[in-house]
Amino acid sequence: MRLKKNDNVLVIAGKDKGKTGKVRYAFPRTDRVLVEGVNMIKRHSRAGGQAKQAGIIEREAPLHVSNLMLLCSKCNKPARIGSRELADGKSVRYCKSCNEVID
């Protein structure tokens, strides 16, 4: 999976197409990520003692990574991501449109 926590992403498919957000949490086994403010769902919850509030709670649901594109920090465009090794042997991600190293 090429997306990581704190990456800025653009939604390219689905009901929230065109929205941007920051990756809050990544689920690598299922190829899904949780993006801030995107793919909001409503959960009906029951009260669980005094701490848990009952009612309808709105929260984010995970999105599949195929519906997202990374926003390049240099060219500010949604970009395809590649990986390459640097001279010191470290593997990094890079933007395929501007060849800028992302991390």
DRENVOKE-514002 format. One record per residue (C-alpha): residue in one letter; x, y, z negated. Coordinates in steps of 0.001 Angstrom, whole numbers, plus 500000, padded with zeros to 6 digits. Example, Ala and Ser with C-alpha at 12.3 -4.5 7.8 and 13.67 -1.06 7.14 Angstrom:
% residues 2
a512300495500492200
s513670498940492860
% end
This chain:
% residues 103
m500000500000500000
r501461503333501045
l499470505674498803
k500571506396495252
k499274508247492225
n499257512082492559
d499303512003496407
n497049514520498144
v494794512700500586
l492103513453503181
v489021511242503574
i488715510260507253
a485645507977507084
g482498507531505034
k480005509833503352
d482741512168502048
k484562512557505389
g486630515749505474
k487043516106501702
t490479516258500120
g491614515247496675
k494384513894494528
v494841510175493923
r494023509580490278
y494602505815490107
a495718503100492545
f494535499485492668
p497208497753494823
r495685494244494677
t492452495378496330
d493984498198498454
r491748500791496807
v492391504149495141
l490412506503492923
v490381510071494304
e489369513110492214
g485942514470493161
v485383512037496045
n482908509115496369
m480838510155493356
i478352507577492042
k475764507670489281
r475923505087486492
h473004504540484144
s474435503839480708
r472885502700477477
a473839504255474168
g476504502280472347
g476489503544468799
q477176507174467978
a480213507613470224
k478711506631473591
q476128508950475149
a473117507434476937
g471905508690480313
i473063509061483889
i476827509550484207
e478390510739487458
r481881509446488180
e484239508497491016
a484263505078492651
p487316503536494365
l487842504065498113
h489658501725500488
v493026503082501659
s492046502644505323
n489564505515504864
l492272507915503654
m495244509743505146
l498093511327503238
l498386515116503538
c501992516043504335
s503331518739501994
k505487520324504704
c503193520456507748
n499902520486505726
k498295518009508120
p497004514480507632
a499909512263508594
r500739508674509269
i503318507343506851
g506428505331507604
s509147503960505365
r512879504067505872
e516027503478503899
l518380506310503060
a522155506010503214
d522319505122499506
g519901502189500059
k516841503837498525
s513539503210500359
v511429506356500909
r508189507320502668
y508238509880505467
c505763511802507610
k505765510419511158
s504788513768512726
c507434516050511165
n509947513395509909
e509943514976506443
v510745512691503476
i507735512555501134
d509348511078497998
% end
